[in-house]
Amino acid sequence: MSAIPPRAAAGLSGAAAAPDSRKSYGLQALVNSFGAGRPLYVLDFGGPIQDNINFITDPVNGAGHRLYVDHLLHAYEYFFSAKEQEEAAFQPGRIEEFIASMLDFPDQSADVILIWDRLQFLPPPVAEAVVARLYQILAPDSFVLALFRTDSSGADRAPYTCRILDDHTLQLREQPPLRRIQTFNPRTIQKLFQSYREVKFFVSRESLQEVLIKR
Amino acid sequence: MWNKPKKEDLPPRPAPAPAAVPGSAGEAIPTSAYPSRRADEVATRGGALIGKSLILSGKISGREDLIVDGRIEGDVDLPENKLTVGAGGHVQGGIRAREVVVYGTVHGNMEAAEKVEIRRNARVLGDLRTARPVIEEEAYFKGNIETVRAEHPKPAAPRPAAPEPAVQPALPNAVPAQAEARPGEPRKG
């Protein structure tokens, strides 16, 4: 992101001390990858989080970018019937309909996509369709920041609420309800993003894999 | 030290207000469940109320605060005032106001010079353009957010000094201009 907020640049001591907070090398690399310049268009599919809105959009204390917010999992659950979700079986054309309604953006219009851990809670064919559409939406040399829990052993988990505390600190809190989680490892993550130019892994605490993907 | 009034000087406390409406954090804006309080609020603030059984189609514009508990199908334009969409309220159209607070549903873009607050359980599909976007996490929001610098009113141009009268008129009951409206006191008249 082009401008680092002053409170972030100053190394906010309170951010590091916040409960559930952790240093995020992925976020740091994302922020550092953009020099100062034009305002960016950021898509955040983690749902509305006030700290993230301030960090990304505030023209004085934040980066002054334009932000689009939606919650990928809520959109998925709203669009597909309970039966479709339970069986993870979709009639032909249903996933395409979902993608068209959920990701209705001009091609190459986005500069940053924050997908957080949401892909891991989608059935594989839906996750693959989302990733393919994100590729079209992203401008060349733009980035996706994703999180994957590598310790997922098939047990249901709650997705994270991902809060940006500063340019290198995230606060992650599990937000019920529990949902079915797909298992990913570095190889399957590479495969999911195989059409992208670069996939960079950052190891974090508690078997959490931060991944920065370049279009 | 803080000129705290003595306990016996304090006016009697009013009866406790009814519990806040579930789903509204902070300042508890009453919903239609408390029509008398809502009517009081409207009367006190000089605003207007669109009741829960009303459906309006067309553009609304004006210079007073508005509380919507019913349904509006059309644009709302209150550039100097506050629009509150109550828990049961629904606006299907664009909104321009000084301040917008949403407890209910808005399908349309919102532009507010000061702030837009989307409270928990509210549902908003549309873009926001405001100096202070505030969205509670349990709200449903889908759209673009653009934070703009707050528009501060330009300071009034200094007036040319009026020539002092040679003799001050003797007006013992006149109120000095500065004392007419002290900060925190309602202006008389």
HADDOCK unambig.tbl for C-alpha pairs under 7 A between the chains (distance, minus, plus):
assign (segid A and resid 48 and name CA) (segid B and resid 135 and name CA) 6.54 0.50 0.50
assign (segid A and resid 48 and name CA) (segid B and resid 137 and name CA) 5.83 0.50 0.50
assign (segid A and resid 48 and name CA) (segid B and resid 141 and name CA) 6.67 0.50 0.50
assign (segid A and resid 49 and name CA) (segid B and resid 137 and name CA) 5.83 0.50 0.50
assign (segid A and resid 50 and name CA) (segid B and resid 134 and name CA) 6.57 0.50 0.50
assign (segid A and resid 50 and name CA) (segid B and resid 135 and name CA) 6.11 0.50 0.50
assign (segid A and resid 57 and name CA) (segid B and resid 146 and name CA) 6.34 0.50 0.50
assign (segid A and resid 57 and name CA) (segid B and resid 147 and name CA) 5.58 0.50 0.50
assign (segid A and resid 58 and name CA) (segid B and resid 147 and name CA) 5.63 0.50 0.50
assign (segid A and resid 59 and name CA) (segid B and resid 147 and name CA) 6.71 0.50 0.50
assign (segid A and resid 59 and name CA) (segid B and resid 148 and name CA) 6.77 0.50 0.50
assign (segid A and resid 59 and name CA) (segid B and resid 149 and name CA) 6.75 0.50 0.50
assign (segid A and resid 66 and name CA) (segid B and resid 145 and name CA) 6.17 0.50 0.50
assign (segid A and resid 66 and name CA) (segid B and resid 146 and name CA) 5.32 0.50 0.50
assign (segid A and resid 67 and name CA) (segid B and resid 144 and name CA) 5.48 0.50 0.50
assign (segid A and resid 67 and name CA) (segid B and resid 145 and name CA) 5.14 0.50 0.50
assign (segid A and resid 67 and name CA) (segid B and resid 146 and name CA) 6.64 0.50 0.50
assign (segid A and resid 68 and name CA) (segid B and resid 143 and name CA) 5.46 0.50 0.50
assign (segid A and resid 68 and name CA) (segid B and resid 144 and name CA) 4.12 0.50 0.50
assign (segid A and resid 68 and name CA) (segid B and resid 145 and name CA) 6.08 0.50 0.50
assign (segid A and resid 69 and name CA) (segid B and resid 142 and name CA) 5.53 0.50 0.50
assign (segid A and resid 69 and name CA) (segid B and resid 143 and name CA) 5.63 0.50 0.50
assign (segid A and resid 69 and name CA) (segid B and resid 144 and name CA) 6.31 0.50 0.50
assign (segid A and resid 70 and name CA) (segid B and resid 141 and name CA) 6.45 0.50 0.50
assign (segid A and resid 70 and name CA) (segid B and resid 142 and name CA) 4.75 0.50 0.50
assign (segid A and resid 70 and name CA) (segid B and resid 143 and name CA) 6.86 0.50 0.50
